[in-house]
Amino acid sequence: MNLSLQGSVEVVSFCFEGLNGSCPRTVYSSAMRVPLYILFALIVFLIVSGNLLVICIILLSQHLQMATNCLILSLSVAGLLLGGLVLPPSMVRSLETCWYFGEHFCDFHSTADIILCNTTVWHLTFISVDRYLAVCHPVHYQNRVIKRLYIVMILTSWGLSAVFGFAITLSNPEVLIKDDPQKTCIGECLALHAKEIGVEYSIIFFFMPVSIIVSVYSKVYCVAQRHSRAIHSYAHNPKAMPTSKDLKATKTLGIVIGNFLFCWTPFFMCNIMDPILNHSIPSVLYEVLMWFSYLNSLFNPLIYAFFYRWFRETAKGLFNKLFKQI
């Protein structure tokens, strides 16, 4: 039996008609669904192409393969994989309100989602550490920070995220859902960022590393401001001062971190508030905030393009060579 609602939404019986235990399905009208598909597909395309461009620029430019850019490269790989592997099925699930890709791919998709989002947090944490060393301890940074340390940072980011992602998947998050008659229905695939994970997930995944990032970067910002005022008049030991290039990179990467907080904070604040409000926040709001969080991977390449001259010049050179070949 179908139940028609006012507006552009119609509730249909099941995801799989005629199959016992199927989840109920909400169908949006074509006037609403088609523009949303176009919008989401555009977001996916921009995330994939933008992060792929960053990867190509760093890999193809020998002079850009410095320590800090190794972290940016790895962060862009996470954004590329998120856009290519996670977001297309998420788009279908969000707009069709059902999961049609099977149970095993659901497990893979959910695990990849949490790993790729979590590794972004850890990369930004290590980027803040890199800026702390460059600005607050420039002598040690120039002498001791080598690629081996950055390889450790990158491997740690991916390793911790993988452990955390598989731990949540293997713990079966469905058991955390209380009084939900749909938790065993066919056509459901829990997003591991959904409200069922609860406050503990939000604290471990977001608030703890973010507190580290904010505290470290607050220190970096204060020192950078002091050095920026003194850098032109400091002549006694210039090696003890960070370069103007380091200071500019610190400000730009600060914008990257601010972009992350801007995109992800609304979702996790909602996740924290939901238990206080007796789980009354609608699921559609979680979907909207989750996609807003994914925009973080779209904005990062745009920040590089606007604030890094080397990015613009290298991208221009690559496009010129491409057009000449065509």
C-alpha positions in Angstrom: 0.0 0.0 0.0 1.3 3.4 -0.9 0.9 6.5 1.2 1.1 9.8 -0.7 2.2 12.9 1.2 2.0 16.6 0.3 4.9 18.0 -1.6 7.5 15.9 -3.4 7.8 12.9 -1.2 6.0 9.6 -1.4 6.4 6.7 1.0 6.3 3.3 -0.7 6.0 0.0 1.1 9.4 -1.7 0.8 12.8 -1.4 -0.8 12.3 -4.9 -2.3 8.7 -5.4 -3.2 7.4 -8.8 -2.3 10.4 -9.7 -0.1 9.7 -10.4 3.5 11.7 -8.3 5.9 12.4 -5.6 3.5 13.0 -2.0 4.7 10.4 0.6 4.0 11.4 3.1 1.4 10.9 6.8 0.9 10.8 7.9 -2.7 11.4 11.5 -3.8 9.6 12.9 -6.8 11.6 13.3 -10.1 11.4 17.0 -9.7 13.4 16.7 -6.5 15.5 13.6 -7.1 17.0 14.6 -10.5 18.4 17.9 -9.4 19.8 16.3 -6.3 21.5 13.5 -8.4 23.0 16.2 -10.6 24.2 18.2 -7.5 25.7 15.1 -5.8 27.3 13.9 -9.0 28.9 17.3 -9.4 30.2 17.1 -5.9 31.7 13.7 -6.5 33.3 14.8 -9.8 34.8 17.9 -8.2 36.2 15.9 -5.2 37.8 13.3 -7.4 39.2 15.7 -10.1 40.4 18.3 -7.5 42.3 15.8 -5.4 43.6 14.0 -8.5 45.0 17.3 -9.7 46.8 17.9 -6.4 48.3 14.4 -6.5 49.5 14.8 -10.1 51.0 18.2 -9.4 53.0 17.0 -6.4 54.1 13.7 -8.0 55.1 15.3 -11.4 57.0 18.2 -9.8 60.3 17.2 -8.3 60.8 20.5 -6.4 57.4 20.1 -4.7 58.2 16.7 -3.2 59.2 18.3 0.1 58.3 16.9 3.6 55.1 19.0 4.2 53.8 18.2 0.7 54.0 14.5 1.5 51.3 15.0 4.1 49.2 17.0 1.6 49.7 14.3 -1.0 48.5 11.6 1.3 45.6 13.7 2.4 44.6 14.2 -1.2 44.8 10.4 -1.8 42.3 10.0 1.1 40.1 12.6 -0.6 40.4 10.9 -4.0 39.4 7.5 -2.5 36.6 9.0 -0.6 35.1 10.6 -3.7 35.7 7.6 -5.9 34.8 4.7 -3.6 32.5 6.0 -0.9 30.4 8.8 -2.2 28.8 7.3 -5.3 27.1 4.5 -3.3 26.4 7.0 -0.6 24.6 9.2 -3.2 22.4 6.3 -4.2 21.6 5.4 -0.6 20.8 9.0 0.3 18.5 9.6 -2.6 16.9 6.2 -2.9 16.7 5.6 0.9 17.7 2.0 0.4 20.9 0.0 0.0 21.0 -2.1 -3.3 24.6 -3.2 -3.3 24.6 -6.2 -1.0 25.6 -6.9 2.5 29.3 -7.6 1.8 29.8 -4.3 -0.1 27.9 -2.6 2.7 30.6 -3.7 5.2 33.3 -2.7 2.8 31.7 0.7 2.1 31.1 1.5 5.8 34.6 0.5 6.8 36.2 2.6 3.9 34.0 5.5 4.9 35.2 5.6 8.5 38.8 4.9 7.6 39.0 7.7 4.9 37.3 10.3 7.1 39.3 9.4 10.1 42.6 9.5 8.3 41.8 13.1 7.3 41.7 14.0 11.0 45.0 12.4 11.7 46.7 14.0 8.7 45.5 17.4 9.9 46.8 16.6 13.3 50.3 15.8 11.9 50.1 18.8 9.7 49.7 20.9 12.8 52.7 19.2 14.4 54.7 19.9 11.2 53.8 23.6 11.4 54.7 23.6 15.1 58.2 22.3 14.4 58.6 24.7 11.4 57.6 27.8 13.3 58.4 27.2 16.9 61.6 25.2 16.4 62.9 26.2 13.0 66.6 25.1 13.6 65.5 21.6 14.7 63.0 21.5 11.8 65.6 22.2 9.2 68.1 19.8 10.7 66.1 16.9 12.0 62.8 16.7 10.1 63.4 14.3 7.3 61.2 12.3 5.0 61.5 9.3 7.2 59.6 11.1 9.9 56.9 12.0 7.5 56.6 8.5 6.3 56.0 7.5 9.9 53.3 10.2 10.2 51.6 9.0 7.1 51.7 5.4 8.0 50.4 6.2 11.5 47.5 8.2 10.1 46.4 5.3 7.9 47.2 2.6 10.5 45.2 4.2 13.3 42.3 4.9 11.0 42.3 1.3 9.7 42.3 -0.1 13.3 39.6 2.3 14.3 37.5 1.6 11.2 37.7 -2.2 11.5 37.1 -2.1 15.2 33.8 -0.3 14.7 32.7 -2.6 11.9 33.6 -5.8 13.7 31.8 -4.5 16.9 28.5 -4.6 14.9 27.1 -1.1 15.4 23.6 -2.4 15.0 23.6 -3.6 18.6 23.8 0.1 19.6 20.5 0.9 18.1 17.7 0.7 20.6 14.0 0.3 19.9 14.5 0.4 16.2 12.2 -2.1 14.4 14.1 -1.6 11.1 17.5 -2.6 12.4 17.4 -6.1 10.8 15.5 -5.2 7.6 16.8 -6.0 4.1 17.9 -2.9 2.2 19.5 -1.1 5.1 23.2 -0.2 5.4 24.2 1.7 8.4 26.4 4.7 7.7 29.1 4.5 10.4 28.8 8.3 10.8 25.1 8.0 11.6 23.7 8.9 15.0 23.5 5.2 16.0 27.2 5.3 16.8 26.6 7.8 19.5 28.6 10.2 21.7 31.6 7.9 22.2 32.3 7.8 18.5 32.1 11.6 18.2 34.5 12.1 21.1 37.1 9.6 19.8 36.8 10.4 16.1 36.4 14.2 16.3 36.7 16.1 19.6 39.9 14.5 20.9 42.0 15.0 17.8 40.5 18.4 17.2 41.4 19.5 20.7 45.0 18.6 19.9 44.9 20.4 16.6 43.4 23.6 18.1 45.8 23.7 21.0 48.9 23.1 18.9 47.8 25.5 16.2 47.0 28.2 18.8 50.5 28.0 19.9 51.8 28.0 16.4 49.7 31.0 15.5 50.9 33.1 18.4 54.5 32.3 17.6 54.0 33.0 13.9 52.5 36.4 14.6 55.5 37.3 16.7 58.0 36.0 14.2 56.1 37.7 11.3 56.6 41.1 13.0 60.2 40.5 13.8 61.4 38.6 10.7 62.5 41.7 8.7 64.4 43.2 11.6 66.0 40.1 13.0 69.6 39.8 11.9 71.5 38.2 14.7 70.7 34.6 13.9 68.4 34.3 10.9 68.5 30.4 11.1 66.7 30.6 14.4 63.7 32.3 12.7 61.3 30.6 10.4 61.3 31.8 6.8 58.5 33.9 5.4 57.6 30.9 3.2 57.1 28.8 6.3 54.9 31.5 7.9 52.8 31.7 4.7 52.4 28.0 4.6 51.4 28.0 8.2 48.6 30.5 7.5 47.4 28.5 4.5 47.4 25.2 6.3 45.6 26.9 9.1 42.8 27.7 6.6 42.8 24.0 5.6 42.3 23.1 9.3 39.6 25.8 9.7 37.8 24.4 6.6 37.8 21.0 8.3 36.3 22.4 11.5 33.7 24.3 9.5 32.6 21.3 7.5 32.6 18.6 10.3 31.6 20.5 13.4 27.9 20.8 12.7 27.5 17.1 12.2 29.3 16.1 15.4 27.6 18.8 17.4 24.3 17.4 16.2 25.5 13.9 17.2 26.3 15.1 20.7 23.0 17.0 21.0 20.8 14.1 19.8 20.9 12.0 23.0 20.1 15.1 25.0 17.1 15.7 22.8 15.9 12.2 23.2 17.0 11.2 19.7 14.5 13.5 18.1 16.7 14.9 15.4 15.4 13.6 12.0 17.6 11.3 9.9 17.4 13.5 6.9 19.2 16.2 8.8 22.0 13.7 9.5 22.2 13.0 5.7 22.4 16.7 4.9 25.1 17.4 7.5 27.0 14.3 6.4 27.2 15.5 2.9 28.2 18.9 4.1 31.1 17.2 5.9 32.1 15.5 2.7 32.5 18.9 1.1 35.7 19.2 3.2 37.5 17.0 0.6 36.2 19.3 -2.2 37.3 22.6 -0.5 40.9 21.6 0.2 42.1 21.6 -3.5 40.4 25.0 -3.9 42.3 26.4 -1.0 45.6 25.2 -2.5 44.6 26.8 -5.8 43.8 30.2 -4.2 46.6 30.4 -1.7 49.6 28.4 -3.2 51.3 30.1 -6.1 53.3 26.9 -6.8 50.0 25.0 -7.2 48.6 27.5 -9.7 51.8 27.8 -11.7 52.3 24.0 -11.9 48.7 23.4 -12.7 48.9 25.9 -15.5 52.0 24.3 -16.9 50.4 20.8 -16.8 47.3 22.0 -18.6 49.4 23.8 -21.3 51.3 20.6 -22.0 48.0 18.7 -22.1 46.4 21.1 -24.6 49.5 21.1 -26.8 49.4 17.3 -27.0 45.7 17.4 -27.9 
